[in-house]
């Protein structure tokens, strides 16, 4: 069984979007992973297909209703479904490469995209939703956040990006940021490719890259070294 993603959203037409391009799109076409974008409104039960209501206690905006969202979850991912249920949320645990890797090793994912002021707290608790944030800023909706999460996961799936060793050196995989990359031409404006990279000495190249990684991480993200 390949990795299977279900999205619950008011804007299913946004998917696959960028996930349909390049190697992720090829992987989707080849069945290395699957994606279904479900319209939350299809689970509303009134004539106007209402999915939201005003916040209890007052204040601006609207809140996604717990009963409608619960019906959607129970239909798309009943309790026998082993896939984790993620709610995209600025209050969630910040997304990391380690989390993407863990999720890529599982059976798939069910992602709920919030809109407006967010979702009723009771459905988060009743359906055991795990909240994940993609960073300390506020988006208008969970759809682009869901794409970020899925893109980070799907590129790690076997067969999607080719050689698995192409991940080993990447930023965050070993707790460091990546070393600088170069390619031809040998001379660009006044800048040469560092001579060591064209020396053919693989031991020296590995050592140089490691030192560069450490230097860049120290300068830019000392928090990663802790
Ligand atoms: N009132 C909320 C923000 C709602 S933004 C608050 O202050 O926390 C509307 C929706 O966009 C959210 O329900 C969530 O699904 C999504 N969203 C916004 N920012 C996000 C972020 N940084 N990470 C993940 N999802 C986010």
Boltz pocket constraint, residues with backbone or C-beta under 6 A from the ligand:
constraints:
  - pocket:
      binder: B
      contacts: [[A, 87], [A, 88], [A, 89], [A, 90], [A, 91], [A, 112], [A, 113], [A, 114], [A, 115], [A, 116], [A, 117], [A, 118], [A, 119], [A, 132], [A, 133], [A, 134], [A, 135], [A, 136], [A, 137], [A, 138], [A, 139], [A, 140], [A, 141], [A, 142], [A, 143], [A, 145]]
      max_distance: 6.0
